[in-house]
Amino acid sequence: MDDFYILQKPTVKKVQAILSWANKHALRTDVDMLDCSVSVARQRANKTFEEVLALVNKKAIGFLKVIVRRQTNILDLTDRRDLVEVFIRSIDVGQTEYFIFIYMDLTHLPFLENRYLLTRLGS
C-alpha cells in the first residue's frame, strides 16, 4: 500500500522549493496539461518545468502531494521498486490546468521529511 505525506503549513515559496529540489534529484519529471475544451486526457505541457513552477500559487499549494509508491513500475523499468512521487495539480491558466509529477529514489524521502516537515497520513 502506498504512503501519503502532507506538508505542514504550506506556502508558495515552500512548495516551489520542494518541487525545485525534487526536480534536481529526479529520476524523471513529467509536466502535463489538461484543457477540457481540447481533450479529456492530460497531454504533455506546452510549458517547461520552470515555467509551470513559476505559476504555482496559493490555490495550487493545497494540492501538493508526496507519495511513496510501493513496488511500482512508473518508470517503465524491468523491475518493480519503491519510488517517491512529488505531485502538484491545479496550476490553472485560463482553461488549462497544469500538473507536475516528479519521481525519485526512495533514499530521498528522509531529507524531504526532515527539511520540509512532511507528516505521514495515518501515522
N, C-alpha and C positions, 0 to 999 in steps of 0.2 A: 504494500500500500504506500502511496506517495505521502510525503510530509510537506505541510504547508506552513509558511512563515509570514508574519506581518511585520511591518516597520512601525515602531513606536514613534508617535509624534512626527509624522511625515511633513516635510516641507519641500517646495520645488527644488531648492538647492541640494537638499539631502538626496532626493530621488534622482536628480541628474548626476550627482556624484556616484551613487550606486551603479547606475546604468553605464556611466563612463568607465568606472573601474572594471565592471564585469566585462564590458566590451574589449578592454585591453587584455583580459585573461581568457577570452572566449575560445572555445573550440569551433564555434560557429555562431554568427549573428544573422538573424533574418529581420528585415524591415518590410512590413506588408501594409497594404491599404485596403480599405473597403469603401466603395462608392456604390450604394444600392441602386442608384439610377443607371448604373452600367452593368453590375453583376451582383449576385447574392453570395459570391465566393470571394474570399480575400485573394489579392494579387500582389505581386512584387510592387513595392512602392516606387513612385516616381521621384522620391527624395532620398538622400543619403541618411545614414545613421545620425551624423552630426546635425543635419537639418531638422530631422524629427526630434532629436534630443532637445534642441533649442525651443521647440514648440510645447514641451511639457509645461503644463500649467496647474493651478490649484485643483481644477476638476479632475485632471488625469492622475494626480498623485495618489488618490484613493484607490486606484486600480492597479497599483504595483503589487506584484506577487513574486515571492521566491518559493520555488517548489523543488523538493528533491524527488526526482523521477526515478523510481526503483526499477531496476532491470529493464531498461528501455532501449530502444534501437532508433532513437530520433535521428541520429547522425548517419543512418544507413551503414552502420558498421556490421561486421560479420558476427560480432558477439554483443550480447546484451550487457549493459552496465548501468550503475547508478550515476546520474548526472544532476547538476544543479541547473534549474531553469529560472532565469530572471525575466519577468514578463511585465509589460505595461500595455494598456489599451486606453481607449477613449481620449486620444490626442486628436481633437477634431479641428478640421479646417474646412469651413463650408459644409458640403455634403459628404466630405471624405473623412473617414476615421483611420488613423494610423496606429500600428501595432509594432512593438519591438519584442523579439524573442531572442534571448541570449542563453547559450548552453555552455556550461563549464564543467570541468572535472570536479568531482566531489571534494577533493582536497582543499578547495577554496571556500567551502562553507564555514569553517570556524572563523576565518577572517571576517567574512560578511556578518556573521552573528555578533562578533565582538565589536567590530568597528562601527557598525550601523545599528546596533541594538535591535536585532531581529528577535522576535518571540515565536516559538513554535506553537502552532494552534493545537489544542488538545493536550498540552503539557500540564 
